[in-house]
Amino acid sequence: MSEGLLLTGGRVVDPAQELDAKRDVRITGGVIEEIGRKLPARGARVIDVAGLVVCPGFIDLRARLREPGEEEKETIETGLRAAAAGGFTAVCAMPSTQPVNDSTGHTRSLLERARAAGGARLHPVAALSRARAGEELTEYGDLGGAGCVAIDDDGPVPSARLFRRALEYASAFELPVVGGGQEASLSRDAAMHEGRVSTRLGLTGSPAAAEAIIADRDVSLAALTEGRLHIARLSTAAAADAVRRGKARGVRVTAEVAPHYLLLSDLAVGESAYDTATKLDPPLREEEDRIALLDALRDGTIDCLVSDHAPHHIDDKAVEFDRAAPGISSLEVAVALCLDRLVAAGEIALSDLVGLFSTAPARIFSLPGGSLAPGSPADVTVLDLERSRTVDPAAFQSKGRVTPFAGALLKGWPVLTLVAGRSVFDSRG
């Protein structure tokens, strides 16, 4: 049981309560007891957060923690420490481990390791198909009962028939099914986005149509089955439009985007002289796609932001661009990037950003948290909008040290992360 805490003098931003004002927050027994003006200490430990922003704990719906099987890239312990340092109080762990998380025993093992590690909370995501082979569904009811919060093969499901069955089966347990991705025959062996830049650089590309085809298919199947669909890792205007059209006709579909797709385009590959930190899956798209994704974020087509954390060992990246593994480490910089380049730049409001990282993820996967209302878990993210710091991968908690934002000076960082009222990260100085 955590001690009683009183956060005093901070600006509390909680979209779930339509609250943006200076308030104190009292935490007792790991939950939010009350929010008010000038609350008495009553024996609680007082933490002065004057000049800082107090938010519901940020939740990341998409992170790869690599354990078991690829502990040289990341472990549950290092991943959860990285999450806490990045302002996340909870992360949803992808099932793309070795072995795959497709059984209740595996799920329980992940949760046990997370409890031992401390740091942010871990919410396991179960594989849609056994061994992610796209042939046989896993046992969704048992997996949900063991603690899994969603169904996801962490990549496109080749068979439309199997994906339809997944949506139907998961509906019985009200589990969201994660879709999206790139059509395999169009994206196989692609090093980047197919377009003018790939032609100029002499690299094989994956067209935007590869993503649009899968998004259109998955939205159509969600309409057919009335299942809960979440489209992962949007990177193109066409896929965002598929989500927009689905929502307009009442399909139960939500969608996510990672900050790097809002901030970078395929031009970064050439501008960085083939830096493998710019090789992602899906790839960075054209500037028109980047702008369209920002518009989709603002108009509500895209429901939440994710880190899309995909750490790699340096040996997987220190090769030719077309041979490098796709993905970057992003848990520790995702929030800061958004504060500096979206909020401070006037692209979105701070309250919207908080909702995209907390309230919306909690709603989409039916997770605890997402609000600081009394009775809610005392998962709290505290931001310093004036803190300036240079992105230094060598100082990451994550084992993955690859990011295209290395050396960037960002203003606005998470400085305190509380999980059930317990401090798991504190850099207030």
Order of alpha helices (4+ residues) and beta strands (2+ residues): beta-beta-beta-beta-beta-beta-alpha-beta-alpha-beta-alpha-alpha-beta-alpha-beta-alpha-beta-alpha-beta-alpha-beta-alpha-alpha-alpha-beta-alpha-alpha-alpha-alpha-beta-beta-beta
